[in-house]
Amino acid sequence: MPERSQNDRTMIEISHVTRSYGAFKALDDASLVIREGEFFSLLGPSGCGKTTLLRMIAGFDNPTSGTIAVDGQPMAGIPANRRPTNMVFQSYAIFPHLNVEQNVAYGLRRLRLGAAEEKRRVEEALAQVSLTGLGKRGAHELSGGQRQRVALARALVMRPKVLLLDEPLSALDKKLREQMQVELRRLQQAVGITFILVTHDQYEALAMSDRIAVMFGGRIAQVASPKEIYQRPVNRQVADFLGGMNFVKAEIVEENGSSLVVDTLGFGRVKTEKPKAFVRNGGGATLGIRPERLRVLWDDASSKFEVAGRVIERHYFGEITHLIVEIPGLEKPLSVTETNDFGADDIPVGAPIRLAYDPDALVALAD
């Protein structure tokens, strides 16, 4: 999806927020700034604290300590129904006894807008989510994707400054989910308000977000653009969670400011950028390289940077094949992802193989 220019105006400011349940900290000293008009994702495994943080922004839960502000206004003591936010839940929570327009209009009733204005705003919200003409349809007559759109329309009709999304696509099948990812991103760009998405699906976060906060154990590990998080993960935990990653042991030869020179048994001597969170612990280091950054060298092709090994496993996935390659000197085999347009799916198990790589793709990782 195309990148767009960012508004630097702060919409959400989370400052040193902790949420404790007895001795257990569901959220531990989280600080975060989310910009106006940004599609921001909270990404992490189950139990990492992402939904707890979303619920505190919404006002369904309160911090044990720390502060949350929305559009410059502190949220302490302000109930959920008085905040400039609205939430779309995982289950959609559509009222089965109401039709589409009645579901969308439900929250407007307390505003007492008058029949004409209410009708206009409902029609506008339905148009935003591509449900024009379906206002009279019963909830039981809707597909999964249409129910999700009704839930979005019901939230958008209230004109929130921030839309909160708690894994709204998790109930959909793979094809519809991917379609709705595109539609939801397009919708966010059209309405221009801040979206905050909670998801455990790494590919969903990478495809939809302007920025991502990766969380583990109640703490925020890294906040960055999808490209930076994927290509320059701050530590091994982030690297391992987002997509496949090969880990290579190395010995530090030289450490200069923002760079490291290391020796590896498989890739030789490599100079790499030192991550911000890197803390030297003895002479060892860990490098990571993504499977798709290793390319098969065919026939007489050569590269300045290459390693040789033997294919020990092959897994076919349609347009791509995953090869597991044993490299002399490396503790663990390398995972290699190759497209099938050159015949990667025909490489037999046991075959010798040469792999090209870019030294810049070997990233030093903080443990």
C-alpha positions in Angstrom: 0.0 0.0 0.0 1.3 3.5 -0.8 2.9 5.5 2.0 1.4 8.8 2.8 2.7 12.0 4.5 2.4 12.0 8.2 0.7 14.6 10.4 3.0 15.4 13.3 0.2 16.6 15.6 -0.2 14.3 18.6 -3.6 12.6 19.1 -2.8 10.0 21.8 -0.2 10.4 24.5 0.4 7.5 26.8 2.9 8.3 29.6 4.4 5.7 31.9 1.2 3.7 32.1 1.1 0.6 34.3 -1.9 -1.7 34.9 -1.5 -4.2 37.8 -3.8 -7.0 38.9 -2.4 -7.8 42.3 1.2 -8.8 41.7 0.7 -9.3 38.0 1.5 -6.4 35.7 -0.6 -6.6 32.5 1.1 -3.4 31.3 4.4 -2.2 32.6 5.5 1.5 32.3 4.3 1.9 28.7 4.9 5.3 27.0 3.7 6.0 23.5 2.7 8.9 21.2 0.3 8.3 18.3 -0.2 11.0 15.7 -3.4 12.5 14.3 -4.6 10.6 11.2 -2.2 7.7 11.8 -3.0 4.0 11.3 -1.3 2.6 14.3 -1.1 -1.1 15.3 -0.4 -2.7 18.7 1.1 -6.1 17.8 2.2 -9.0 20.0 1.3 -12.5 21.2 -1.7 -13.2 23.4 -1.3 -11.8 26.9 1.3 -9.1 25.9 -0.9 -6.2 27.1 -2.1 -4.8 23.8 -5.9 -5.2 24.5 -5.4 -3.9 28.0 -3.8 -0.7 26.6 -6.6 -0.4 24.0 -9.3 -0.7 26.7 -7.6 2.0 28.8 -7.6 4.4 25.9 -11.3 3.6 25.4 -12.1 4.1 29.1 -13.2 0.5 29.9 -10.3 0.1 32.3 -8.1 2.5 34.2 -4.3 2.7 34.7 -2.9 1.8 38.1 -0.4 4.6 37.4 0.5 6.9 34.6 -1.6 9.1 32.3 -3.5 8.9 29.0 -4.4 12.0 27.0 -6.5 12.2 23.8 -6.2 15.3 21.7 -4.5 17.1 24.5 -7.1 16.3 27.1 -6.3 14.1 30.1 -8.7 11.1 30.3 -8.5 10.5 34.0 -12.1 10.3 35.4 -13.7 10.6 32.0 -16.1 7.6 31.3 -16.0 5.7 28.0 -19.2 7.3 26.6 -17.7 10.8 27.1 -14.4 10.1 25.3 -13.7 11.1 21.7 -13.1 7.5 20.9 -15.2 4.6 19.6 -14.4 0.9 19.5 -15.1 -1.9 17.0 -15.0 -5.3 18.9 -13.8 -8.6 17.7 -17.3 -10.0 17.9 -18.9 -7.0 16.0 -21.8 -7.0 18.7 -24.5 -6.3 16.1 -28.0 -6.3 17.5 -29.8 -9.3 15.7 -33.3 -7.8 16.1 -32.4 -4.6 14.3 -31.8 -4.0 10.6 -28.6 -2.3 9.2 -29.7 1.3 9.5 -31.1 0.8 13.0 -27.9 -0.8 14.1 -25.9 2.1 12.8 -28.2 4.7 14.3 -28.3 3.1 17.7 -25.6 5.4 19.2 -27.1 8.5 17.7 -30.3 8.3 19.7 -28.7 9.9 22.8 -27.6 12.9 20.7 -31.3 13.7 19.8 -30.3 15.1 16.4 -33.8 15.0 14.8 -35.0 12.5 12.2 -33.6 14.2 9.1 -30.1 14.7 10.5 -30.0 11.2 11.9 -31.0 9.8 8.6 -28.4 11.8 6.8 -25.6 10.7 9.1 -26.6 7.1 8.9 -26.6 7.2 5.0 -23.2 8.9 5.1 -21.7 6.2 7.3 -23.2 3.4 5.2 -21.7 5.1 2.1 -18.3 5.2 3.8 -18.3 1.5 4.3 -19.8 0.6 0.9 -23.2 -0.5 2.3 -25.4 2.1 0.5 -28.8 0.6 -0.2 -28.6 -2.1 2.4 -30.1 -0.1 5.3 -33.3 -2.2 5.5 -31.5 -5.5 5.4 -31.8 -7.6 8.6 -28.7 -8.5 10.6 -29.3 -12.2 9.9 -29.1 -11.6 6.1 -25.6 -10.2 6.2 -22.3 -11.9 5.4 -19.3 -11.8 7.8 -17.7 -9.0 5.8 -21.0 -7.0 5.8 -21.4 -7.4 9.5 -17.9 -6.1 10.0 -18.8 -3.1 7.9 -21.9 -2.4 9.9 -19.8 -2.4 13.1 -17.5 0.1 11.4 -20.3 2.3 10.3 -21.9 2.3 13.8 -18.6 3.5 15.2 -17.9 6.1 12.4 -21.4 7.6 12.6 -20.5 9.0 16.0 -17.6 10.9 14.4 -14.9 9.9 16.9 -11.4 11.4 16.8 -10.0 8.0 17.4 -11.3 4.6 16.2 -10.2 1.6 18.3 -10.2 -1.8 16.6 -9.9 -4.9 18.7 -8.9 -7.7 16.3 -11.9 -6.9 14.0 -10.9 -9.3 11.2 -10.1 -12.4 13.2 -13.4 -14.1 12.6 -13.1 -13.9 8.8 -11.7 -16.5 6.5 -8.3 -15.8 4.9 -9.4 -14.5 1.6 -12.1 -12.2 3.0 -9.7 -11.1 5.8 -7.1 -10.0 3.2 -9.8 -8.2 1.2 -11.0 -6.4 4.4 -7.5 -5.4 5.3 -7.3 -3.4 2.0 -10.8 -1.9 2.5 -10.1 -0.9 6.1 -6.9 0.8 5.2 -8.6 2.6 2.3 -11.4 3.6 4.6 -9.0 5.1 7.2 -7.2 7.1 4.5 -10.6 8.4 3.3 -12.0 9.5 6.7 -8.6 10.7 7.9 -9.0 10.0 11.6 -6.7 8.0 13.9 -7.1 4.3 13.8 -5.5 2.0 16.5 -5.6 -1.7 15.7 -4.9 -4.5 18.1 -3.7 -7.7 16.4 -1.5 -10.7 16.9 -1.2 -11.2 13.1 2.2 -9.9 12.0 1.3 -9.7 8.3 -1.9 -7.8 9.1 0.0 -5.2 11.0 2.7 -4.9 8.4 0.2 -4.5 5.5 -2.1 -1.9 7.2 0.0 0.3 9.5 1.8 3.6 9.3 3.6 2.5 12.5 3.6 -0.5 14.8 4.3 -1.0 18.5 5.5 -4.5 19.2 4.7 -5.7 22.7 5.9 -8.6 24.9 5.1 -9.2 28.6 3.3 -5.9 29.1 6.2 -3.8 27.7 6.7 -2.0 24.4 9.8 -3.5 22.7 9.9 -1.4 19.5 7.9 1.4 17.8 8.7 2.0 14.1 7.4 1.8 10.6 6.5 -1.7 9.2 9.6 -1.6 7.0 12.0 -0.6 9.8 10.6 -3.2 12.2 10.8 -5.9 9.6 14.2 -5.0 8.2 15.8 -3.6 11.4 14.3 -5.3 14.4 15.7 -3.9 17.6 16.3 -7.3 19.3 16.0 -11.1 18.7 12.6 -11.3 20.2 11.1 -8.8 17.7 13.0 -10.4 14.9 11.7 -13.9 15.7 8.1 -12.7 16.1 7.9 -10.9 12.8 8.3 -13.4 10.0 11.0 -16.0 9.6 14.5 -15.1 10.6 17.8 -17.0 10.5 20.0 -16.4 13.5 23.8 -16.6 13.1 26.3 -16.6 16.0 29.3 -14.2 15.6 32.3 -12.9 17.5 32.8 -9.2 17.8 36.1 -8.0 16.2 35.5 -4.3 16.4 32.9 -2.0 17.9 32.8 1.6 16.6 30.0 4.0 17.6 27.0 2.8 15.5 28.7 -0.2 13.8 30.1 -3.6 14.5 32.6 -5.8 12.7 32.1 -9.5 13.5 33.4 -12.9 12.4 31.0 -15.7 11.6 31.8 -19.3 10.7 29.4 -19.3 7.8 29.4 -15.8 6.4 32.9 -14.8 7.3 33.7 -11.2 8.4 30.8 -8.8 8.3 30.3 -5.1 9.1 26.8 -4.3 10.3 24.9 -1.5 11.9 24.7 -1.7 15.7 21.1 -1.6 17.0 20.2 1.2 19.5 19.4 -1.3 22.2 22.6 -3.3 21.8 24.5 -3.9 25.0 27.7 -5.8 24.7 27.9 -9.0 26.8 31.3 -10.5 26.3 32.7 -11.0 22.8 29.7 -12.7 21.2 26.8 -11.3 19.1 23.8 -12.6 17.1 23.1 -11.7 13.5 19.8 -12.2 11.7 19.0 -12.5 8.0 15.5 -13.0 6.5 15.0 -16.1 4.4 14.0 -14.0 1.3 17.3 -12.1 1.5 19.2 -15.3 0.5 19.0 -16.0 -3.2 19.7 -19.2 -5.1 22.7 -18.9 -7.5 21.8 -20.8 -10.7 24.3 -22.6 -13.0 27.5 -20.5 -13.5 26.2 -17.4 -11.8 28.4 -16.0 -9.1 28.3 -13.3 -6.4 30.9 -11.5 -4.4 29.1 -12.7 -1.3 27.9 -16.3 -1.3 27.8 -19.4 0.8 27.6 -23.0 -0.3 25.7 -25.9 1.3 23.2 -28.7 0.8 19.4 -28.8 0.6 18.1 -31.0 3.5 14.3 -30.1 3.2 12.0 -28.6 0.7 8.5 -27.2 1.3 6.2 -26.1 -1.6 3.8 -23.2 -1.0 2.5 -22.4 -4.5 4.2 -19.2 -5.6 7.2 -19.8 -3.3 9.3 -22.7 -2.0 11.0 -22.8 1.4 14.4 -24.5 1.3 16.2 -25.7 4.4 19.9 -25.5 3.7 22.8 -27.0 5.7 25.9 -24.7 5.6 29.3 -25.9 6.9 30.3 -24.0 10.0 26.8 -22.8 10.9 25.2 -24.2 14.1 21.7 -24.4 12.5 20.6 -24.8 8.9 19.4 -21.7 6.9 15.8 -21.2 5.9 15.6 -19.8 2.3 12.5 -18.5 0.6 12.7 -18.5 -3.2 10.0 -17.8 -5.8 9.2 -20.6 -8.2 9.5 -18.8 -11.5 13.1 -20.0 -11.8 12.4 -23.6 -10.6 13.1 -23.5 -6.9 10.4 -26.1 -6.5 12.4 -28.5 -8.6 15.6 -28.4 -6.5 15.9 -31.9 -5.0 16.6 -32.7 -1.4 20.3 -33.6 -1.1 21.3 -31.3 -3.9 24.3 -28.9 -3.5 23.3 -25.3 -3.6 25.0 -21.8 -3.6 23.3 -18.8 -2.0 24.0 -15.1 -2.6 23.4 -12.5 0.1 23.9 -8.8 0.7 26.0 -8.1 3.8 23.6 -5.3 4.6 20.9 -7.9 5.1 22.8 -9.4 8.1 21.4 -7.4 11.0 23.0 -7.3 14.5 20.4 -8.0 17.2 20.3 -7.2 20.9 19.5 -10.3 22.9 
